[in-house]
Protein backbone atom coordinates (compact mmCIF):
# COMPACT_ATOMS: atom_id res chain seq x y z
CA UNK A 1 0.00 0.00 0.00
CA UNK A 2 1.12 3.60 -0.51
CA UNK A 3 0.13 7.04 0.69
CA UNK A 4 -3.02 8.32 -1.05
CA UNK A 5 -1.80 11.51 -2.71
CA UNK A 6 -3.30 13.93 -5.20
CA UNK A 7 -2.22 17.06 -7.04
CA UNK A 8 -4.76 19.47 -8.49
CA UNK A 9 -3.78 22.34 -10.78
CA UNK A 10 -6.09 25.22 -9.91
CA UNK A 11 -4.50 27.80 -12.22
CA UNK A 12 -1.64 27.81 -14.71
CA UNK A 13 -1.41 31.04 -16.69
CA UNK A 14 1.39 33.23 -18.02
CA UNK A 15 2.71 34.47 -14.67
CA UNK A 16 1.15 32.36 -11.93
CA UNK A 17 0.40 28.75 -11.10
CA UNK A 18 -1.65 27.53 -8.13
CA UNK A 19 -1.75 23.94 -6.94
CA UNK A 20 -3.53 21.91 -4.27
CA UNK A 21 -1.71 18.91 -2.80
CA UNK A 22 -3.20 16.28 -0.50
CA UNK A 23 -1.81 13.23 1.27
CA UNK A 24 -3.48 10.66 3.50
CA UNK A 25 -0.59 8.55 4.74
CA UNK A 26 -0.43 4.81 5.30
CA UNK A 27 2.73 5.45 7.32
CA UNK A 28 5.17 5.09 4.44
CA UNK A 29 5.37 8.85 3.72
CA UNK A 30 6.90 10.61 0.75
CA UNK A 31 10.56 11.24 -0.02
CA UNK A 32 11.68 13.86 -2.59
CA UNK A 33 8.48 13.48 -4.63
CA UNK A 34 8.28 16.11 -7.39
CA UNK A 35 5.06 18.07 -6.92
CA UNK A 36 5.64 20.96 -9.33
CA UNK A 37 7.43 20.12 -12.58
CA UNK A 38 8.38 23.53 -13.95
CA UNK A 39 8.94 22.27 -17.49
CA UNK A 40 5.39 20.82 -17.58
CA UNK A 41 3.75 24.18 -16.81
CA UNK A 42 2.18 26.22 -19.60
CA UNK A 43 4.68 28.24 -21.68
CA UNK A 44 4.97 32.02 -21.77
CA UNK A 45 1.92 33.19 -23.77
CA UNK A 46 3.93 35.91 -25.56
CA UNK A 47 7.14 34.05 -26.49
CA UNK A 48 6.13 30.39 -26.07
CA UNK A 49 9.27 29.94 -23.92
CA UNK A 50 9.14 27.02 -21.49
CA UNK A 51 8.88 27.63 -17.76
CA UNK A 52 12.29 26.93 -16.19
CA UNK A 53 11.70 27.70 -12.50
CA UNK A 54 9.15 28.90 -9.96
CA UNK A 55 9.22 31.26 -6.99
CA UNK A 56 7.01 30.47 -3.99
CA UNK A 57 4.54 33.31 -3.36
CA UNK A 58 2.02 31.85 -0.89
CA UNK A 59 1.39 28.63 0.99
CA UNK A 60 -1.87 27.74 2.74
CA UNK A 61 -1.64 24.51 4.70
CA UNK A 62 -2.89 22.18 7.39
CA UNK A 63 -0.89 19.19 8.66
CA UNK A 64 -2.22 16.51 10.96
CA UNK A 65 0.38 14.18 12.47
CA UNK A 66 3.19 14.86 10.00
CA UNK A 67 5.31 17.72 8.77
CA UNK A 68 6.36 18.49 5.20
CA UNK A 69 9.72 19.68 3.90
CA UNK A 70 9.48 21.62 0.65
CA UNK A 71 12.60 21.44 -1.52
CA UNK A 72 13.93 23.08 -4.65
CA UNK A 73 15.10 20.12 -6.75
CA UNK A 74 18.78 19.96 -7.75
CA UNK A 75 21.72 17.59 -7.54
CA UNK A 76 21.65 18.43 -3.84
CA UNK A 77 18.12 19.57 -3.01
CA UNK A 78 17.78 22.91 -1.21
CA UNK A 79 15.23 23.31 1.58
CA UNK A 80 12.78 26.06 0.61
CA UNK A 81 10.51 25.80 3.67
CA UNK A 82 9.38 23.35 6.32
CA UNK A 83 5.75 23.01 7.36
CA UNK A 84 5.39 22.03 11.01
CA UNK A 85 3.29 19.00 11.96
CA UNK A 86 -0.13 19.47 13.58
CA UNK A 87 -0.40 23.05 12.40
CA UNK A 88 -2.27 25.25 9.96
CA UNK A 89 -1.17 28.61 8.63
CA UNK A 90 -1.09 30.98 5.70
CA UNK A 91 2.39 32.01 4.58
CA UNK A 92 2.45 35.08 2.35
CA UNK A 93 5.73 36.05 0.71
CA UNK A 94 4.19 38.53 -1.75
CA UNK A 95 5.38 41.53 0.27
CA UNK A 96 8.78 40.89 -1.33
CA UNK A 97 9.89 38.83 -4.33
CA UNK A 98 8.84 35.51 -2.79
CA UNK A 99 11.09 32.53 -2.03
CA UNK A 100 13.23 32.16 -5.17
CA UNK A 101 14.80 28.90 -6.23
CA UNK A 102 18.40 29.28 -5.07
CA UNK A 103 19.51 25.73 -5.78
CA UNK A 104 22.80 25.30 -7.60
CA UNK A 105 24.30 22.44 -9.58
CA UNK A 106 21.72 20.28 -11.33
CA UNK A 107 18.88 22.77 -10.74
CA UNK A 108 15.70 21.51 -12.40
CA UNK A 109 13.34 24.33 -11.40
CA UNK A 110 11.03 21.75 -9.79
CA UNK A 111 9.59 21.62 -6.27
CA UNK A 112 9.48 18.37 -4.28
CA UNK A 113 8.03 17.30 -0.94
CA UNK A 114 9.35 15.01 1.76
CA UNK A 115 7.08 14.15 4.68
CA UNK A 116 8.45 14.11 8.23
CA UNK A 117 7.18 11.67 10.85
CA UNK A 118 4.33 10.30 8.75
CA UNK A 119 2.13 7.73 10.49
CA UNK A 120 -0.91 5.83 9.31
CA UNK A 121 -3.87 8.21 8.93
CA UNK A 122 -1.76 11.40 9.03
CA UNK A 123 -2.82 14.08 6.55
CA UNK A 124 -1.66 17.20 4.80
CA UNK A 125 -3.55 19.67 2.64
CA UNK A 126 -1.44 22.33 0.95
CA UNK A 127 -2.32 25.08 -1.52
CA UNK A 128 0.73 26.74 -3.09
CA UNK A 129 0.87 29.76 -5.38
CA UNK A 130 4.04 30.25 -7.42
CA UNK A 131 5.23 32.78 -9.95
CA UNK A 132 6.81 31.40 -13.10
CA UNK A 133 10.18 32.22 -14.71
CA UNK A 134 11.13 31.57 -18.33
CA UNK A 135 14.39 31.08 -20.20
Backbone as JSON, one array per atom type, in Angstrom:
{
  "sequence": "XXXXXXXXXXXXXXXXXXXXXXXXXXXXXXXXXXXXXXXXXXXXXXXXXXXXXXXXXXXXXXXXXXXXXXXXXXXXXXXXXXXXXXXXXXXXXXXXXXXXXXXXXXXXXXXXXXXXXXXXXXXXXXXXXXXXXXX",
  "N": [[0.84, -1.18, 0.0], [0.37, 2.35, -0.47], [0.89, 5.85, 0.31], [-2.04, 7.85, -0.07], [-2.19, 10.12, -2.42], [-2.7, 13.32, -4.02], [-2.63, 15.71, -6.66], [-3.76, 18.81, -7.66], [-4.17, 21.04, -10.25], [-4.96, 24.29, -10.01], [-4.74, 26.75, -11.22], [-2.96, 27.84, -14.07], [-1.37, 30.04, -15.63], [0.09, 32.69, -17.61], [1.84, 34.04, -15.77], [1.44, 33.0, -13.21], [0.99, 30.09, -11.17], [-1.15, 27.85, -9.47], [-1.55, 25.38, -7.07], [-3.05, 22.48, -5.52], [-2.33, 20.21, -3.04], [-2.66, 16.99, -1.65], [-2.41, 14.51, 0.94], [-3.0, 11.44, 2.36], [-1.71, 9.47, 4.66], [-0.32, 6.16, 4.75], [1.56, 5.57, 6.46], [3.94, 5.19, 5.23], [4.91, 7.49, 3.99], [6.37, 10.24, 2.06], [9.17, 10.82, -0.08], [11.23, 13.14, -1.39], [9.45, 13.69, -3.56], [8.48, 14.87, -6.64], [6.45, 17.62, -6.97], [5.78, 19.97, -8.27], [6.46, 20.32, -11.51], [8.37, 22.24, -13.27], [8.95, 22.42, -16.03], [6.72, 21.27, -17.16], [4.7, 23.07, -16.92], [2.47, 25.57, -18.32], [3.61, 27.33, -21.25], [5.23, 30.58, -21.74], [2.9, 32.97, -22.69], [3.42, 34.95, -24.57], [5.95, 34.55, -25.78], [6.22, 31.85, -26.05], [8.12, 30.5, -24.64], [9.51, 27.97, -22.55], [8.63, 27.24, -19.15], [11.05, 27.56, -16.64], [11.6, 27.66, -13.96], [10.24, 28.21, -10.64], [8.97, 30.58, -8.25], [8.15, 30.68, -4.89], [5.18, 32.06, -3.76], [2.9, 32.08, -2.04], [1.68, 30.0, 0.61], [-0.78, 27.94, 1.78], [-1.79, 25.93, 4.39], [-2.54, 22.82, 6.14], [-1.54, 20.49, 8.5], [-1.74, 17.26, 9.81], [-0.49, 15.32, 12.15], [1.9, 14.87, 10.69], [4.83, 16.48, 9.35], [5.99, 18.58, 6.61], [8.6, 18.87, 4.37], [9.63, 21.21, 2.04], [11.26, 21.29, -0.97], [13.63, 22.76, -3.27], [14.41, 21.3, -6.24], [17.46, 19.78, -7.13], [20.85, 18.71, -7.86], [21.87, 18.45, -5.28], [19.33, 18.77, -3.22], [17.68, 21.78, -2.14], [16.45, 23.11, 0.81], [13.45, 24.77, 0.84], [11.31, 25.5, 2.48], [9.88, 24.53, 5.63], [7.06, 22.85, 6.75], [5.43, 22.71, 9.72], [4.39, 19.96, 11.8], [1.01, 19.07, 12.75], [-0.35, 21.59, 12.47], [-1.71, 24.65, 11.16], [-1.63, 27.23, 8.74], [-1.2, 30.36, 7.01], [1.08, 31.37, 4.73], [2.56, 34.15, 3.47], [4.42, 35.47, 1.03], [4.39, 37.58, -0.66], [4.91, 40.21, -0.13], [7.47, 40.77, -0.7], [9.87, 39.58, -3.07], [9.16, 36.91, -2.99], [9.95, 33.4, -2.32], [12.72, 32.59, -3.87], [14.05, 30.15, -6.16], [16.97, 28.96, -5.16], [18.71, 26.94, -5.68], [21.65, 25.13, -6.73], [23.98, 23.46, -8.59], [22.78, 21.22, -11.02], [20.19, 22.14, -10.99], [16.73, 21.89, -11.43], [14.45, 23.39, -11.46], [12.16, 22.46, -10.38], [9.8, 21.62, -7.72], [9.81, 19.71, -4.79], [8.42, 17.41, -2.34], [8.99, 16.16, 0.94], [7.83, 14.1, 3.43], [7.65, 14.32, 7.02], [7.92, 12.32, 9.77], [5.64, 10.73, 9.21], [2.72, 8.95, 9.94], [0.33, 6.24, 9.96], [-2.75, 7.31, 8.7], [-2.19, 9.99, 9.02], [-2.3, 13.37, 7.72], [-1.95, 15.8, 5.1], [-2.88, 18.95, 3.72], [-2.28, 21.17, 1.24], [-2.09, 24.3, -0.31], [-0.48, 25.94, -2.85], [0.86, 28.86, -4.23], [2.69, 29.96, -6.98], [5.06, 32.0, -8.74], [6.04, 32.17, -12.14], [9.06, 31.57, -14.01], [10.89, 32.16, -17.01], [13.09, 30.88, -19.56]],
  "CA": [[0.0, 0.0, 0.0], [1.12, 3.6, -0.51], [0.13, 7.04, 0.69], [-3.02, 8.32, -1.05], [-1.8, 11.51, -2.71], [-3.3, 13.93, -5.2], [-2.22, 17.06, -7.04], [-4.76, 19.47, -8.49], [-3.78, 22.34, -10.78], [-6.09, 25.22, -9.91], [-4.5, 27.8, -12.22], [-1.64, 27.81, -14.71], [-1.41, 31.04, -16.69], [1.39, 33.23, -18.02], [2.71, 34.47, -14.67], [1.15, 32.36, -11.93], [0.4, 28.75, -11.1], [-1.65, 27.53, -8.13], [-1.75, 23.94, -6.94], [-3.53, 21.91, -4.27], [-1.71, 18.91, -2.8], [-3.2, 16.28, -0.5], [-1.81, 13.23, 1.27], [-3.48, 10.66, 3.5], [-0.59, 8.55, 4.74], [-0.43, 4.81, 5.3], [2.73, 5.45, 7.32], [5.17, 5.09, 4.44], [5.37, 8.85, 3.72], [6.9, 10.61, 0.75], [10.56, 11.24, -0.02], [11.68, 13.86, -2.59], [8.48, 13.48, -4.63], [8.28, 16.11, -7.39], [5.06, 18.07, -6.92], [5.64, 20.96, -9.33], [7.43, 20.12, -12.58], [8.38, 23.53, -13.95], [8.94, 22.27, -17.49], [5.39, 20.82, -17.58], [3.75, 24.18, -16.81], [2.18, 26.22, -19.6], [4.68, 28.24, -21.68], [4.97, 32.02, -21.77], [1.92, 33.19, -23.77], [3.93, 35.91, -25.56], [7.14, 34.05, -26.49], [6.13, 30.39, -26.07], [9.27, 29.94, -23.92], [9.14, 27.02, -21.49], [8.88, 27.63, -17.76], [12.29, 26.93, -16.19], [11.7, 27.7, -12.5], [9.15, 28.9, -9.96], [9.22, 31.26, -6.99], [7.01, 30.47, -3.99], [4.54, 33.31, -3.36], [2.02, 31.85, -0.89], [1.39, 28.63, 0.99], [-1.87, 27.74, 2.74], [-1.64, 24.51, 4.7], [-2.89, 22.18, 7.39], [-0.89, 19.19, 8.66], [-2.22, 16.51, 10.96], [0.38, 14.18, 12.47], [3.19, 14.86, 10.0], [5.31, 17.72, 8.77], [6.36, 18.49, 5.2], [9.72, 19.68, 3.9], [9.48, 21.62, 0.65], [12.6, 21.44, -1.52], [13.93, 23.08, -4.65], [15.1, 20.12, -6.75], [18.78, 19.96, -7.75], [21.72, 17.59, -7.54], [21.65, 18.43, -3.84], [18.12, 19.57, -3.01], [17.78, 22.91, -1.21], [15.23, 23.31, 1.58], [12.78, 26.06, 0.61], [10.51, 25.8, 3.67], [9.38, 23.35, 6.32], [5.75, 23.01, 7.36], [5.39, 22.03, 11.01], [3.29, 19.0, 11.96], [-0.13, 19.47, 13.58], [-0.4, 23.05, 12.4], [-2.27, 25.25, 9.96], [-1.17, 28.61, 8.63], [-1.09, 30.98, 5.7], [2.39, 32.01, 4.58], [2.45, 35.08, 2.35], [5.73, 36.05, 0.71], [4.19, 38.53, -1.75], [5.38, 41.53, 0.27], [8.78, 40.89, -1.33], [9.89, 38.83, -4.33], [8.84, 35.51, -2.79], [11.09, 32.53, -2.03], [13.23, 32.16, -5.17], [14.8, 28.9, -6.23], [18.4, 29.28, -5.07], [19.51, 25.73, -5.78], [22.8, 25.3, -7.6], [24.3, 22.44, -9.58], [21.72, 20.28, -11.33], [18.88, 22.77, -10.74], [15.7, 21.51, -12.4], [13.34, 24.33, -11.4], [11.03, 21.75, -9.79], [9.59, 21.62, -6.27], [9.48, 18.37, -4.28], [8.03, 17.3, -0.94], [9.35, 15.01, 1.76], [7.08, 14.15, 4.68], [8.45, 14.11, 8.23], [7.18, 11.67, 10.85], [4.33, 10.3, 8.75], [2.13, 7.73, 10.49], [-0.91, 5.83, 9.31], [-3.87, 8.21, 8.93], [-1.76, 11.4, 9.03], [-2.82, 14.08, 6.55], [-1.66, 17.2, 4.8], [-3.55, 19.67, 2.64], [-1.44, 22.33, 0.95], [-2.32, 25.08, -1.52], [0.73, 26.74, -3.09], [0.87, 29.76, -5.38], [4.04, 30.25, -7.42], [5.23, 32.78, -9.95], [6.81, 31.4, -13.1], [10.18, 32.22, -14.71], [11.13, 31.57, -18.33], [14.39, 31.08, -20.2]],
  "C": [[0.89, 1.24, 0.0], [0.25, 4.73, -0.01], [-0.85, 7.37, -0.43], [-2.77, 9.8, -1.27], [-2.52, 12.0, -3.96], [-2.72, 15.32, -5.39], [-3.28, 17.61, -7.97], [-4.19, 20.81, -8.95], [-5.01, 23.22, -10.78], [-5.97, 26.29, -10.98], [-3.1, 27.61, -12.78], [-1.7, 28.77, -15.89], [0.0, 31.58, -16.94], [2.34, 33.57, -16.89], [2.59, 33.61, -13.42], [0.63, 30.95, -12.12], [-0.01, 28.51, -9.65], [-2.01, 26.05, -8.11], [-2.33, 23.6, -5.58], [-2.97, 20.5, -4.17], [-2.34, 18.29, -1.56], [-2.45, 14.97, -0.31], [-2.54, 12.67, 2.48], [-2.51, 9.5, 3.59], [-0.99, 7.18, 5.27], [0.74, 4.53, 6.24], [4.03, 5.38, 6.55], [5.74, 6.47, 4.09], [5.84, 9.05, 2.29], [8.34, 11.07, 0.92], [10.97, 11.82, -1.37], [10.77, 13.61, -3.78], [8.24, 14.82, -5.33], [6.79, 16.42, -7.43], [4.79, 19.13, -7.98], [6.8, 20.73, -10.3], [7.4, 21.38, -13.44], [8.26, 23.39, -15.46], [7.58, 21.81, -18.02], [4.34, 21.92, -17.48], [3.56, 24.84, -18.17], [3.3, 27.2, -19.95], [4.25, 29.7, -21.59], [4.02, 32.3, -22.94], [2.42, 34.14, -24.87], [5.05, 35.3, -26.42], [7.12, 32.54, -26.72], [7.35, 29.72, -25.42], [8.77, 29.04, -22.79], [9.44, 27.62, -20.12], [10.12, 26.85, -17.28], [12.41, 26.87, -14.67], [10.49, 28.41, -11.94], [9.65, 29.52, -8.66], [7.98, 31.1, -6.13], [6.48, 31.81, -3.51], [3.68, 33.15, -2.11], [1.86, 30.35, -0.66], [0.28, 28.68, 2.04], [-1.8, 26.26, 3.1], [-2.25, 24.13, 6.04], [-2.19, 20.82, 7.38], [-1.44, 18.54, 9.92], [-1.32, 15.29, 11.12], [1.72, 14.16, 11.78], [3.54, 16.26, 9.54], [5.67, 17.49, 7.32], [7.54, 19.42, 4.95], [9.52, 19.94, 2.42], [10.88, 21.95, 0.13], [12.57, 22.0, -2.93], [14.82, 21.95, -5.15], [16.4, 20.5, -7.46], [19.6, 18.72, -7.44], [21.72, 17.36, -6.03], [20.48, 19.36, -3.58], [18.36, 20.65, -1.96], [16.43, 23.09, -0.51], [14.68, 24.71, 1.33], [12.02, 26.48, 1.86], [10.12, 24.49, 4.32], [8.07, 23.69, 6.99], [5.69, 22.12, 8.59], [4.21, 21.05, 11.07], [2.23, 19.56, 12.91], [-0.29, 20.99, 13.64], [-1.17, 23.45, 11.15], [-1.86, 26.72, 9.94], [-1.3, 29.06, 7.19], [0.23, 31.72, 5.67], [2.34, 32.86, 3.32], [3.78, 35.79, 2.14], [5.62, 37.1, -0.39], [4.6, 39.95, -1.4], [6.8, 41.81, -0.21], [8.75, 39.98, -2.54], [9.48, 37.37, -4.19], [10.09, 34.73, -2.44], [11.62, 32.01, -3.36], [14.0, 30.85, -5.07], [16.29, 29.24, -6.27], [19.27, 28.03, -5.12], [20.6, 25.92, -6.83], [22.91, 24.22, -8.65], [23.14, 21.46, -9.78], [20.33, 20.82, -11.09], [17.9, 22.39, -11.85], [14.58, 22.54, -12.49], [12.12, 23.75, -10.73], [10.97, 21.94, -8.28], [9.19, 20.21, -5.86], [9.13, 18.44, -2.8], [8.63, 16.04, -0.34], [8.57, 15.14, 3.06], [8.0, 13.79, 5.85], [7.55, 13.5, 9.29], [5.81, 11.18, 10.47], [3.92, 8.97, 9.39], [0.84, 7.42, 9.77], [-2.05, 6.76, 9.71], [-3.49, 9.67, 9.02], [-2.12, 12.04, 7.69], [-2.1, 15.4, 6.36], [-2.54, 17.66, 3.67], [-2.77, 20.95, 2.45], [-1.93, 22.98, -0.34], [-1.1, 25.99, -1.67], [0.56, 27.57, -4.36], [2.32, 30.08, -5.7], [4.0, 31.21, -8.6], [6.23, 32.04, -10.84], [7.92, 32.23, -13.73], [10.45, 31.44, -16.0], [12.57, 31.83, -18.76], [15.59, 30.83, -19.39]]
}
